[in-house]
Amino acid sequence: MRAMPRRALAAVPAAVLMFALVGCGGGSDSGDSAAVGASDTQAAAPAEDGAANEEAEGGDPVETPLTGEAKEKAEAAALAAYPGTVVKSEEDAENPGMYAVEIKKADGSEVEVYLDPATYKVVKTKDEEADEDGS
């Protein structure tokens, strides 16, 4: 019996993915909002390997939320520098290799605090209101 060429073997994962998407209703115009909503949610979910640079619908990068000890340490360090309430904490897609913690300060303004994940030291900050006004 003759072995399959390598090109044929490389096409197998793509074919399996295509059949799975068709079977799930991905890309269909059936009007079934449950099927469309489920496929949209899956497409926007971050990769399991922590890749934060994939793009979600609308072209914005997907940012992976921090969890566990990394979340606790990053939020504690950000709050020590800028007291307030944590809005969110994530691996930052705009600054790969950094953690970003968004804080709402007592005066109602928001600041995004960027941290070095190795040391949890503040590397830089961004005033959220100034960023929104300039857009």
C-alpha positions as CSV (number, residue, x, y, z in Angstrom):
1,M,0.0,0.0,0.0
2,R,1.3,3.4,-0.9
3,A,1.7,6.2,1.8
4,M,-0.3,9.4,1.4
5,P,1.7,12.4,0.2
6,R,2.6,15.0,2.8
7,R,0.5,17.6,1.0
8,A,-2.6,15.5,1.5
9,L,-1.8,15.1,5.2
10,A,-1.4,18.8,5.6
11,A,-4.8,19.5,4.1
12,V,-6.6,17.2,6.6
13,P,-6.8,19.6,9.5
14,A,-8.1,22.4,7.3
15,A,-10.8,20.1,5.9
16,V,-11.8,18.9,9.3
17,L,-12.1,22.5,10.5
18,M,-14.2,23.5,7.4
19,F,-16.6,20.6,8.0
20,A,-16.9,21.4,11.7
21,L,-17.7,25.0,10.9
22,V,-20.3,24.0,8.3
23,G,-21.8,21.5,10.8
24,C,-22.1,24.2,13.5
25,G,-23.8,26.6,11.1
26,G,-20.9,29.1,11.0
27,G,-21.3,31.5,8.1
28,S,-24.9,30.4,7.3
29,D,-27.7,32.8,6.6
30,S,-30.3,30.5,8.2
31,G,-31.4,33.3,10.6
32,D,-30.9,31.1,13.6
33,S,-29.6,33.6,16.1
34,A,-28.5,31.0,18.6
35,A,-26.2,29.3,16.1
36,V,-24.8,32.6,14.9
37,G,-24.3,33.9,18.5
38,A,-22.5,30.8,19.5
39,S,-20.1,30.9,16.6
40,D,-19.5,34.6,17.2
41,T,-18.7,34.0,20.9
42,Q,-16.2,31.3,20.0
43,A,-14.5,33.4,17.3
44,A,-14.0,36.3,19.8
45,A,-12.6,34.1,22.6
46,P,-8.8,34.4,23.1
47,A,-6.6,31.5,22.1
48,E,-5.8,29.0,24.8
49,D,-2.1,29.6,24.5
50,G,-2.7,33.2,25.8
51,A,-2.2,34.9,22.4
52,A,-3.6,38.3,23.0
53,N,-2.9,39.7,19.6
54,E,-5.7,38.0,17.7
55,E,-8.4,40.4,16.4
56,A,-12.0,40.3,17.5
57,E,-14.9,41.4,15.4
58,G,-14.4,45.1,14.5
59,G,-10.6,44.9,14.3
60,D,-9.9,45.4,18.0
61,P,-7.3,43.0,19.4
62,V,-8.5,40.5,21.9
63,E,-6.9,41.0,25.3
64,T,-6.7,38.0,27.7
65,P,-8.0,38.8,31.2
66,L,-5.6,38.2,34.0
67,T,-6.4,35.3,36.4
68,G,-5.0,33.8,39.6
69,E,-1.8,35.1,41.2
70,A,-0.9,37.3,38.2
71,K,-4.3,39.1,38.6
72,E,-3.9,39.5,42.3
73,K,-0.3,40.9,42.1
74,A,-1.0,43.2,39.1
75,E,-4.1,44.7,40.7
76,A,-2.4,45.2,44.1
77,A,0.6,46.9,42.5
78,A,-1.6,49.2,40.3
79,L,-3.8,50.1,43.3
80,A,-0.8,50.9,45.4
81,A,0.3,53.4,42.8
82,Y,-3.3,54.7,42.0
83,P,-5.9,54.1,44.7
84,G,-9.4,53.4,43.5
85,T,-11.4,50.5,42.1
86,V,-10.2,48.0,39.5
87,V,-12.3,48.1,36.3
88,K,-10.4,45.3,34.5
89,S,-7.0,43.7,34.3
90,E,-5.6,42.0,31.3
91,E,-2.6,41.1,29.1
92,D,-2.2,44.2,27.0
93,A,-2.5,43.7,23.2
94,E,-1.3,47.3,22.4
95,N,1.9,46.8,24.5
96,P,2.7,43.0,24.2
97,G,4.5,41.6,27.2
98,M,2.8,44.0,29.6
99,Y,-0.1,43.7,32.0
100,A,-2.7,46.5,32.0
101,V,-4.9,47.3,34.9
102,E,-7.7,49.9,34.4
103,I,-8.5,51.8,37.6
104,K,-11.4,54.2,38.4
105,K,-10.1,56.7,40.9
106,A,-12.1,58.4,43.7
107,D,-12.6,61.5,41.5
108,G,-14.3,59.4,38.8
109,S,-11.5,59.6,36.3
110,E,-9.9,56.4,34.9
111,V,-6.3,55.5,34.4
112,E,-4.8,52.5,32.7
113,V,-1.7,51.3,34.6
114,Y,0.9,49.2,32.6
115,L,3.0,46.8,34.6
116,D,6.1,44.7,33.9
117,P,4.8,41.1,34.5
118,A,8.2,40.0,35.8
119,T,8.4,42.6,38.6
120,Y,4.9,44.1,38.8
121,K,6.4,47.5,38.7
122,V,4.5,50.4,37.0
123,V,6.1,51.0,33.6
124,K,3.7,53.7,32.3
125,T,0.2,55.0,32.6
126,K,-2.5,56.3,30.2
127,D,-5.3,58.8,31.2
128,E,-8.4,57.1,29.8
129,E,-10.5,60.3,29.5
130,A,-7.7,62.2,27.6
131,D,-7.5,59.2,25.3
132,E,-11.3,59.2,24.6
133,D,-11.4,63.0,24.1
134,G,-8.6,62.8,21.5
135,S,-10.3,60.2,19.4
